[in-house]
Structures are given as C-alpha cells and as structure tokens.
Amino acid sequence: DDDDDVTGDDDDDDDDVTGDDDDVADPVCGNGIHEAGEECDHGFLNADNAACTSRCTINVCGDAMVGPDEECDDGNSVDTDACTNACKVPVCGDGEVDPAEECDDGNADNTDACTTDCTLAYCGDGFVQLGEECDDGTANADDRACTSACREAYCGDRLVHAGVEACDDGNLDDTDGCTRSCRIPSCGDGVVEGLEECDDGNADDTDACTNACTLADCGDGIVQADEECDNGSSNADDAVCTSACEDAFCGDGLVLAGDEECDDGNGDDGDACLGTCRSATCGDGIVQVGVEGCDDANANNNDACTNACADAICGDGIVWSGVEACDDGNGVDSDGCNVDCVISGTELWTHSRNGDDDLRDYAAAVALDPSGNVLAAGRTIDGGLENIWVAKFSAAGQLLWERVVNSGFNDNAFAIASDAAGNVFVGGEVRTASQGADIWVRKYSPSANVIWTATVDGPGSSTDRVNGIAVDSADEVIVTGQTWTPGHGTDIWVRKYDADGDPVWTDEINGADSSHDVGYAVAVAADDDAVVAGSTWVSGESTDVWVRRYDAAGLEIWTQTFSGAGHSIDEAFAVTTDANDDIYVAGRSWEGTGSYEVWVRKYDDAGVVLWTQTHGGEDLSTDAARGVAVDPRNREVMVVGEVWEVDQGLNVALLRYDSDGTQLSSAILASATSENDFAKSVAIAADGSVIVGGQMWDEATTGDAWLRVVAP
C-alpha cells in the first residue's frame, strides 16, 4: 500500500484522508501515520535524537538535531568548528583540520608533513621528516651530531662538532689553520696538514719525511736512505759530495776539482776523456774516436799513423812509406805527383803482343767503353800474314777477349770506338788478291760477337782503308780514311753508317793536286757534328793539314787548313773535342830545316784558331803526334807520338798541355833497345789514367803491339 493511503480506500484521492473530498484534515505528527506533508511519523518514537524527529522530519546531519548516527549537529556548513559537516565531533586523525589542529592528514605517519598530533612537521619536533637527515628534537644543536638545521654533522659543514672536530672552516685548504679533516695541524700527527710537506708520524729524520715535516731533500744536510752523502750547502758537482748527494767517482760524468781532468761518464778510452778521467792526447796510444784516426804512440810521421794521430792518406802531404810514391798534398794531377800519390807517368799495367813476325806488330788505336774497359785494335803477324787484332781489357789490365781477323791476305785495323751500350766498332783494311785493300768496318757486341761488317772497294781497286772511327749519340758510326780514284790518287773519304751498318751519307774530297789526300781521324762534336782531320796534297812537293766540320746530315760547316814552312809535309793524324766543343788536332809539321815537329792546334767550335804548339826532338828528326785526348776531369790535353832522341832512335813521347796551350809535362818512354818505339793512339779514363797504344821493341829487337796505362 502507498504510505499516503492510511485508510485503505483505494478509490479515495490521496488528498482525501477523511473520505470527504471537500474537507481534508491537516496531518497529525506523532499519530504514527505517515501523512501528507510529513517526511516520517513513528508515533511515540518520534524524537529529536531519533530517526524521525518530533516534527516528523527525517533526522539528517545539518538539521541541528543530533540523530542516532551523529555525534553532534550544529546545523551549519562550517567544517572547521566543533561539529563537522559530517556531524562528527572533530578528533586528530580524522582527516579534517579542526580549529585546534594545524593539520590532519588522517594517518599515523609521523615522518610526513603532518604529525600524529595534528601539528605541522618541523625541524626540532623529534621526528625525521622528508628533507631532514636527523631530528633529535630539543637536543638539536650546531655543535651536536644533529644540527639545528636537522642535518647530520660532518667535517666541512662550518660547524664544530663538539668532541669530534677541533675546527671546521668548511673548505679543503690544509694551509689555513684548519685542515680538511677538521683538525688543527701539528707536525708528527701523521696527517699532512697546514704548511706541512709531509707527516709520517715518526721521529726518524733519515726517511723521506723529516722531523720538521718537510720532504727529505738532497742538500738538507741529512743523509737519507737513498743518499750516499749530504753535506748540505757544500754539495756541488765538483765536490766530493755531488749536488745529487752521491759520492764523487771517476766515471760519474762530473769533474772532481783537484782530482780529475775530465769525466765523460762512459769509461770509453776512445774519446776525448780516458777511462782514468784524464784528457786524451795524441801520442798516448789510445785512439780518440771522432778526433784521432789513429794513435800508435810513436814519433814516426811516415807510417800508417801520422804524428798528428791521423790515418795516413793520399793527399795529406806526408809520404806513407811503402804505400805512396809521393804526396804533395795539393790535389793537382800532372805536377809530378798525382792526386792518387803516384808519380806522374807511373806505369799501372802493360800488355804486349808479339806475333810470328819480329817487327810488325803494333796497337794502332785505343779507346774506352762506358764501363771503363780498355779497347785496342791494330796488327799482329800470325802465319806470316798481317792480321787485324782486336782486344778488350778490364780497367785493371785483365784480357777479357781478343779477336784476330784475316782474309787470307794482309789485313790491318787502324781505328776503334765504342757506343753507349758497349758495342765495339773497328775500322781498317782487308785485302783481296785482285783488288788490293778494301775499306773494312765491323761492329762487335760487348762480348765480341760479330753484329755486322761493311766493306767498300773504291773505284780504283787499290788502297782503300779506314783510319779513324767515332760513334755519335744515336749510335751511328762515322769513319774516315782514303779511297783510290784513278786520276786522283787517294781521296779523303768520310761515311756515316747507322746502327745497323747501312750507309747514311758519304763525302769524298780530292785535293787541289789530285794526288794524295787522306782522312786520318774523326771525332764527334756537339749536336753530333763530325770533325775530320787529315791532309790534302797541295803541290808536287807538299801536303797541308786539313780539318773539316760536318753537321749530322753530312753537310760541310767549315774547313781549315795549315801549311808549314816552305814546301812541306804537314799532316793531322788525330783529332778530339772537349766538353766546351773546342777541337784539338795533332800531327806533324815541317819546321823548315830538314825535320818534322810534333804539331798541336786548338780550334773553337767555329774553326777559329785558339792556340798552336810544337815540340821537337833532340836532332833533325821525324817527330810526330799520332794521338790526342782530353782529360775529362780538367780539360788538360794529352798528346802522344814519337820523337827522335840522339843515340836512341824513335821513342814514345807523352806531352801534356793545359786547356790554354801551356805545356805541363813531357815524358819519354823507351824500350831497352830504343830502336823504333812509337805511340799511335791515346785515351784518358774517368780517373785520369792515360792509355797509350803503339809499338815497343823488346830485348830481342822485335816490335810488339804494346799497351800501357800510366798514372796521370
């Protein structure tokens, strides 16, 4: 049933509690009937402290009546007075901040911001809250274990912890009167503090820390364990106790005043200071390394160690007995004593070859290959015939190979040269039964294998030969000699062959008298020009020296001639060039009184005469220059040939000139018989050694092919 229907009549309106629609009675509170306008009505149970109040309203919190479930009810909405809005009497811990409370977080945690007695947490409340390291309550103090700031006391917090710290200045400076360990420094306490350098806490003055708390130091006058001595301020590197507090001794590298002359600390007797701490001197028998080359402790200046304690060497101006022939110390060759301390002209080695015939062997030409080997060509008699002879020697004179060439008749070689690869070119003549002598040119490999051979039979089929040969930078070969032409006699003949032996160009010169014109020698000048020297017949009784320069294509650049006194026989037998492209020609000239002289002339590259020199023997004679060479070291000129000496006959002559034409030396080489000795050719090695080829008579009065190498 509806609570509003208290009559039990369903047809009556709820407002009609009497059954009379027009007359509705007011509700009666307390009658136990829940009537319109009442929230409740429990009859006699209604009460202001009951669930239904005496006014038939439901007892609720806030109605100013304390209901059954309420501790209080002050009828207001103030939650912080003596009765909360939940009708509870406020208590600490209920989560509500009451007037008497500073806080109320409703928990029993004394370590948060609100304590269990509802007071705000603070340093000194005896509880360690968040952010506090400690809290001893009223016992907190800045000289206690827990400071007034609720911080645990520590050394460095600027607060002196009573009974624990002697001081606390809050810094790490041990030199300001309070150490970083919060102690007042004192020497001997075992702690390095304040102005102390060390503090080992003991009374040992000889260890690393003195009793004054200073680091032990060499020079403090106290001998520590690692010191040999310590004389304090008297320590010095020249004293008995060094500045390193070590006892002075020979070999410590320090010179002890009054006792040692030197001390280099190495114990080496080979330097300026001996192992006895005495200064090294020349003559003490000990070689001072870097200063002395030797020290034999004697006064002999001519042995292997000079009196200046220097190793004897060529060039020191002192003749080393048994080793040097001379030593003028001036570094000049050709002055009598050469730079290698050999007397000028001293024989280095000699080679002789004697064929079957006792008279007719000779070396007509010598040359050098790029390795410094000596090349020789000439004639040897074997089997009764003249044979071409070609040989190669080492620089020391060892025969490396030789070749003998014969056509079946008399053959001769007159010229030899080498190219940059060491190939050997030989020129001369070979004969046939019907045609006389033919021009002959042969190329050998460095090991003497024949590469090619060229022969030329002149138009007259008579005496055709090669007298001179040279090789240019392209390994092309220029030869000169003579060919016989009917009606002309002999003509000067010049030809260039390529490296394969094919002719490149040829020139023939017939002199003014069409008689006897000969090319004797050829040399290569700058730009591979060729300079040819010989003679040309100019009248019925005379010949002139003839010199011509060709360009590489065989075109004449210039020609020079020389005629001696009167109707004379003037001939050029040799030619060479130097590094300046100057040209040297040597031969013989009629001097006008019945004899020939050695004749030497120097031209510049344009053919201008620079100087002329002559040299005569002792008597009216047939003197002649047969070979000429330039020393590559100094451009000095060596001329060889023969001169007549009274009671000796012909002798080999060696004449040396400087580049200005001044004669520097002359030497005569003669065999035991001095019958008919002559030089045909000369070459100069890179070290200045002179190689001479020719003929020398032996004791059996026979002429041998002869090679000699002499010192400059």
LINLINTA-V668286 format. One record per residue. N is the residue number from 1. SS is DSSP state (H for helix, E for strand, L for the rest). PHI is phi in whole degrees, 0 to 359 (none if undefined). OMEGA is omega as a letter, one per 30 degrees, with the letter a starting at -180 (none if undefined). Layout:
BEGIN
N;SS;PHI;OMEGA
N;SS;PHI;OMEGA
END
This chain:
BEGIN
1;L;none;l
2;L;292;l
3;L;298;a
4;L;281;a
5;L;266;a
6;L;263;a
7;L;263;a
8;L;85;l
9;L;264;a
10;L;284;a
11;L;275;a
12;L;281;l
13;L;295;a
14;L;300;a
15;L;281;a
16;L;259;a
17;L;270;a
18;L;255;a
19;L;93;l
20;L;256;a
21;L;292;a
22;L;263;a
23;L;228;a
24;L;258;a
25;L;275;l
26;L;293;l
27;L;295;a
28;L;247;l
29;L;284;l
30;L;110;a
31;L;278;l
32;L;81;a
33;L;252;l
34;L;279;a
35;L;253;l
36;L;302;a
37;L;92;l
38;L;255;l
39;L;275;a
40;L;195;l
41;L;197;a
42;L;258;l
43;H;67;a
44;H;292;l
45;H;275;l
46;L;300;l
47;L;196;a
48;L;290;l
49;L;251;l
50;L;257;a
51;L;294;l
52;E;242;a
53;L;287;l
54;L;293;l
55;L;257;l
56;L;57;l
57;L;246;l
58;E;290;a
59;L;290;l
60;L;233;l
61;L;293;l
62;L;110;a
63;L;267;l
64;L;71;l
65;L;239;a
66;L;279;a
67;L;278;a
68;L;301;a
69;L;262;a
70;L;251;l
71;L;273;a
72;L;196;l
73;L;198;a
74;L;262;l
75;L;67;l
76;L;239;a
77;L;254;l
78;L;275;a
79;L;266;a
80;L;250;l
81;L;264;a
82;L;286;l
83;E;228;a
84;L;283;l
85;L;293;l
86;L;261;l
87;L;60;l
88;L;243;l
89;E;284;a
90;L;301;l
91;L;221;l
92;L;295;l
93;L;109;l
94;L;274;l
95;L;83;l
96;L;245;a
97;L;277;l
98;L;269;a
99;L;307;a
100;L;274;a
101;L;253;l
102;L;274;a
103;L;195;l
104;L;201;a
105;L;260;l
106;L;68;l
107;L;232;a
108;L;255;a
109;L;265;a
110;L;276;a
111;L;257;l
112;L;259;a
113;L;285;a
114;E;232;a
115;L;282;a
116;L;286;l
117;L;259;l
118;L;57;l
119;L;245;l
120;E;293;l
121;L;296;l
122;L;207;l
123;L;295;a
124;L;110;a
125;L;275;l
126;L;87;l
127;L;249;l
128;L;272;l
129;L;270;l
130;L;302;a
131;L;97;l
132;L;257;l
133;L;271;a
134;L;198;l
135;L;197;l
136;L;265;l
137;H;66;a
138;H;292;l
139;H;276;l
140;L;300;l
141;L;197;a
142;L;288;l
143;L;251;l
144;L;253;a
145;L;293;l
146;E;243;a
147;L;282;l
148;L;294;l
149;L;260;a
150;L;56;l
151;L;243;l
152;E;291;a
153;L;296;l
154;L;209;l
155;L;290;a
156;L;115;a
157;L;268;a
158;L;68;l
159;L;240;a
160;L;277;a
161;L;281;a
162;L;300;l
163;L;80;a
164;L;242;a
165;L;250;l
166;L;271;a
167;L;195;l
168;L;199;a
169;L;257;l
170;L;71;l
171;L;229;a
172;L;256;a
173;L;274;a
174;L;276;a
175;L;249;a
176;L;248;l
177;L;100;l
178;L;223;a
179;L;283;l
180;L;292;l
181;L;263;l
182;L;61;l
183;L;235;l
184;L;278;a
185;L;301;l
186;L;206;l
187;L;295;l
188;L;103;a
189;L;275;l
190;L;82;l
191;L;241;l
192;L;283;a
193;L;223;l
194;L;58;a
195;L;268;a
196;L;284;l
197;L;275;a
198;L;199;l
199;L;196;a
200;L;263;l
201;L;69;l
202;L;235;a
203;L;254;a
204;L;272;a
205;L;275;a
206;L;253;l
207;L;263;a
208;L;288;l
209;E;234;a
210;L;284;l
211;L;289;l
212;L;265;a
213;L;58;l
214;L;245;l
215;E;293;l
216;L;300;a
217;L;218;l
218;L;298;a
219;L;110;l
220;L;273;l
221;L;83;l
222;L;244;a
223;L;278;l
224;L;275;a
225;L;298;a
226;L;266;l
227;L;249;l
228;L;272;a
229;L;200;l
230;L;198;l
231;L;259;l
232;H;63;a
233;H;291;l
234;H;275;l
235;L;301;l
236;L;196;a
237;L;288;l
238;L;250;a
239;L;250;a
240;L;292;l
241;E;245;a
242;L;283;l
243;L;293;l
244;L;261;a
245;L;58;l
246;L;240;l
247;E;293;l
248;L;294;l
249;L;206;l
250;L;293;a
251;L;113;l
252;L;272;l
253;L;83;a
254;L;239;a
255;L;275;l
256;L;280;a
257;L;302;l
258;L;81;a
259;L;232;a
260;L;246;l
261;L;276;a
262;L;199;l
263;L;196;l
264;L;260;l
265;L;72;a
266;L;246;l
267;L;67;a
268;L;270;l
269;L;282;a
270;L;266;l
271;L;246;a
272;L;288;a
273;E;237;a
274;L;287;l
275;L;294;l
276;L;265;a
277;L;63;l
278;L;244;a
279;E;292;l
280;L;291;l
281;L;223;l
282;L;296;a
283;L;106;l
284;L;273;l
285;L;82;l
286;L;241;a
287;L;281;l
288;L;276;a
289;L;297;l
290;L;84;l
291;L;241;l
292;L;253;l
293;L;276;a
294;L;194;l
295;L;198;a
296;L;260;l
297;L;57;l
298;L;233;a
299;L;257;a
300;L;275;a
301;L;272;a
302;L;246;l
303;L;262;a
304;L;291;l
305;E;235;a
306;L;285;l
307;L;289;l
308;L;265;a
309;L;59;l
310;L;245;l
311;E;298;l
312;L;297;l
313;L;222;l
314;L;293;a
315;L;109;a
316;L;273;l
317;L;82;l
318;L;239;a
319;L;283;l
320;L;278;a
321;L;301;l
322;L;81;a
323;L;240;a
324;L;253;l
325;L;276;a
326;L;199;l
327;L;196;a
328;L;261;l
329;L;66;a
330;L;254;l
331;L;67;a
332;L;243;l
333;L;276;l
334;L;66;l
335;L;252;a
336;L;108;l
337;E;230;a
338;L;279;a
339;L;293;l
340;L;264;l
341;L;61;l
342;L;248;l
343;E;297;a
344;L;311;l
345;L;86;l
346;L;299;a
347;E;292;l
348;E;262;l
349;E;197;a
350;E;223;l
351;E;230;l
352;E;236;l
353;E;226;a
354;L;238;l
355;L;278;a
356;L;291;a
357;L;276;a
358;L;270;a
359;L;233;a
360;L;246;l
361;L;273;l
362;E;199;l
363;E;261;a
364;E;275;a
365;E;209;l
366;E;228;l
367;E;202;l
368;E;237;l
369;L;266;a
370;L;299;l
371;L;270;a
372;L;86;l
373;L;289;a
374;E;263;l
375;E;251;l
376;E;220;l
377;E;217;l
378;E;178;a
379;E;224;l
380;E;223;a
381;E;261;l
382;E;225;l
383;L;66;l
384;L;80;a
385;E;242;l
386;E;285;a
387;E;236;l
388;E;291;l
389;E;237;l
390;E;231;a
391;E;216;l
392;E;231;a
393;E;239;l
394;L;288;l
395;L;298;l
396;L;270;l
397;L;99;l
398;L;283;l
399;E;290;a
400;E;268;l
401;E;195;l
402;E;214;l
403;E;228;l
404;E;241;a
405;E;241;l
406;L;215;a
407;L;270;a
408;L;104;l
409;L;228;a
410;L;274;a
411;L;235;a
412;E;218;l
413;E;248;a
414;E;238;a
415;E;211;l
416;E;209;l
417;E;202;l
418;E;226;l
419;L;262;a
420;L;293;a
421;L;269;a
422;L;89;l
423;L;294;a
424;E;246;l
425;E;244;a
426;E;234;l
427;E;232;l
428;E;181;a
429;E;218;l
430;E;233;a
431;E;249;l
432;E;235;a
433;L;295;a
434;L;255;a
435;L;243;l
436;E;71;a
437;E;266;l
438;E;246;l
439;E;298;a
440;E;223;l
441;E;228;a
442;E;225;l
443;E;248;l
444;E;253;l
445;L;286;l
446;L;302;l
447;L;259;l
448;L;81;l
449;L;279;l
450;E;287;l
451;E;263;l
452;E;202;l
453;E;224;l
454;E;236;l
455;E;231;l
456;E;224;l
457;L;256;a
458;L;297;a
459;L;296;a
460;L;265;a
461;L;48;a
462;L;235;a
463;E;262;l
464;L;246;a
465;E;203;l
466;E;257;l
467;E;254;a
468;E;220;a
469;E;212;l
470;E;209;a
471;E;236;a
472;L;268;a
473;L;291;l
474;L;268;a
475;L;62;l
476;L;270;a
477;E;250;l
478;E;251;l
479;E;236;l
480;E;220;l
481;E;179;a
482;E;210;l
483;E;229;l
484;E;265;l
485;E;239;l
486;L;304;a
487;L;87;l
488;L;250;a
489;E;78;l
490;E;271;l
491;E;245;l
492;E;295;a
493;E;231;a
494;E;230;l
495;E;216;l
496;E;251;l
497;E;252;l
498;L;280;a
499;L;295;a
500;L;264;l
501;L;90;l
502;L;268;a
503;E;297;l
504;E;256;l
505;E;205;a
506;E;220;l
507;E;226;l
508;E;235;a
509;E;238;l
510;L;253;a
511;L;294;a
512;L;298;a
513;L;260;l
514;L;49;a
515;L;235;a
516;E;232;l
517;L;245;a
518;E;222;l
519;E;264;a
520;E;258;a
521;E;208;l
522;E;217;l
523;E;221;l
524;E;262;l
525;L;253;l
526;H;300;l
527;H;62;a
528;H;62;l
529;L;295;l
530;E;246;l
531;E;246;a
532;E;247;l
533;E;234;l
534;E;184;l
535;E;214;l
536;E;228;a
537;E;278;a
538;L;246;l
539;L;202;a
540;L;294;a
541;L;230;a
542;L;219;l
543;E;235;l
544;E;244;l
545;E;299;a
546;E;228;a
547;E;226;l
548;E;225;l
549;E;251;l
550;E;250;l
551;L;278;a
552;L;296;a
553;L;268;l
554;L;91;l
555;L;271;l
556;E;294;l
557;E;261;l
558;E;202;l
559;E;224;l
560;E;232;l
561;E;229;l
562;E;219;l
563;L;235;l
564;L;283;a
565;L;291;l
566;L;65;l
567;L;277;a
568;L;236;l
569;E;256;l
570;L;246;a
571;E;221;l
572;E;253;a
573;E;256;a
574;E;212;l
575;E;211;l
576;E;207;l
577;E;232;l
578;L;243;a
579;L;294;l
580;L;269;a
581;L;68;l
582;L;280;a
583;E;238;l
584;E;241;a
585;E;238;a
586;E;227;l
587;E;184;l
588;E;219;a
589;E;221;l
590;E;284;a
591;L;268;l
592;L;97;a
593;L;237;l
594;L;102;a
595;L;213;l
596;E;260;l
597;E;238;l
598;E;299;a
599;E;232;a
600;E;227;l
601;E;224;l
602;E;246;l
603;E;247;l
604;L;277;a
605;L;292;l
606;L;265;l
607;L;90;l
608;L;280;a
609;E;289;l
610;E;261;l
611;E;197;l
612;E;223;l
613;E;227;l
614;E;232;l
615;E;212;a
616;L;241;l
617;L;283;a
618;L;278;a
619;L;217;l
620;L;304;a
621;L;211;l
622;E;250;l
623;L;285;l
624;E;202;l
625;E;263;a
626;E;249;a
627;E;216;l
628;E;215;l
629;E;211;l
630;E;249;l
631;L;290;a
632;L;293;a
633;L;278;a
634;L;217;l
635;L;64;l
636;L;287;a
637;E;248;l
638;E;253;l
639;E;242;l
640;E;233;l
641;E;175;l
642;E;220;l
643;E;228;a
644;E;269;l
645;E;242;a
646;L;301;l
647;L;66;l
648;L;234;a
649;E;83;a
650;E;279;l
651;E;232;l
652;E;292;l
653;E;244;l
654;E;237;a
655;E;241;l
656;E;240;l
657;E;234;l
658;L;279;a
659;L;291;l
660;L;264;l
661;L;97;l
662;L;283;l
663;E;287;a
664;E;265;a
665;E;199;l
666;E;216;l
667;E;220;l
668;E;244;l
669;E;247;a
670;L;226;l
671;L;281;a
672;L;297;a
673;L;267;a
674;L;49;a
675;L;272;a
676;E;206;a
677;L;267;l
678;E;206;l
679;E;250;a
680;E;254;a
681;E;203;l
682;E;213;l
683;E;219;a
684;E;236;a
685;L;282;a
686;L;298;l
687;L;272;l
688;L;93;l
689;L;299;a
690;E;254;l
691;E;254;a
692;E;240;l
693;E;235;l
694;E;178;l
695;E;227;l
696;E;225;l
697;E;278;l
698;L;263;a
699;L;292;l
700;L;271;l
701;L;57;l
702;L;238;l
703;E;272;a
704;E;250;l
705;E;296;a
706;E;224;l
707;E;237;l
708;E;220;l
709;E;247;a
710;E;237;l
711;L;294;a
712;L;306;none
END
